[in-house]
Amino acid sequence: MPKLKTNRAAAKRFRVTAKGFKRYSSRRRHNLGDKPRKQKRQLRSGGSTLVHETDVYRVVQLMPHSGITPKKLAQRYVSKAERAKLAANKAGESK
């Protein structure tokens, strides 16, 4: 079986955090003189955000050694309604 290799482009663009993968906002690197002041001001706020949960699986595939596996993803990205159902089921089983 071949070695799992990290995609180097993805490794430079994403960082693993406790909440998921962090990414930096786009359109802030060059040609800033052509962009309106309002757009530059709005891009300035924050600077980084988390990768959307629908795209996390793609990032995990690009970065196999990040410590996040598809199995962990299934546990981590569960909707609040599903979490409430699971908690209710566990409480019902323990009684």
N, C-alpha and C positions, 0 to 999 in steps of 0.2 A: 504494500500500500504506500502511495507517495506521501511525502511530508506535507503537513498542513502549513501553508505559508501565509503570513499576514500581508494583506495588501498595503504596500507602503504609502500609497496616496491616502488611503483611509486612515492609517495610523497617524498621519500628519494633520488630519482634519478633525478627528474625534478623540475625546478623552473619556475614560470610564470614570463615572462618579457613583456614589451610593444610590442615586435615584435613576441612573441610566447613562446614556451617552450625551456628553456636552458637545455642542457645535457652536461655531462663531457665525455671526450674521454676515450675509453677503453684501456686496455693493459698497464696501467701505475702504477699498484699497487704492483705487486710482480714479482719475477723471472727476475728482471732487469739485473742480471748478465749474463743471458743466451741470452739476446737480443743484436743484434749488435748496435754499437755506433750510426750509422746513423739512425736506427729505433727509438732509444730513443730520439735523437735530433729532429726528425720530430714529434714525439708524444708530445714533450715539447711545441711546438709552439702553442700559443693560450690557450690551456687547456680546453676550453669549446666551444661548437657550438650550433646552434639552431637545434631542431628536424626537420627533413625533413617534408615538407608540406604533403606528402603522409602518414606519420605516426602520424600526429597531432591528427587526429580523434580518434585513439586508445588511446592516452594519455588522451584526454578529457574524454573518457569513463571511464578510470581508476581514474580520478580525477574530479568528478562531481561538487565539490565546488570550483573549481579553478577560477570561474568567466568567463570562456570561454564556451559558449554553442555551440552546432552544428549550430544553426542559425547564431551566430556571426562568426563561421568559414566560412560559405558560403560567408559572406560579406568580410571577411579578406583575404582569399586566392583566389583571382581572378587574372587571368593572365593579363598582360599589354594590350594585344589586346582587351580582354573583357572590361577592364576598359576604354579604349579609345572609344569603342562602346557605353558604358553606358554614358560617358561624352558627346558624340556627340548627343545621344538621348535626354539627359536632356537639352542641348543647343537648340536643335530643338523644344522641347516642350515649352520652355520659350519664344520663339520668337512669 
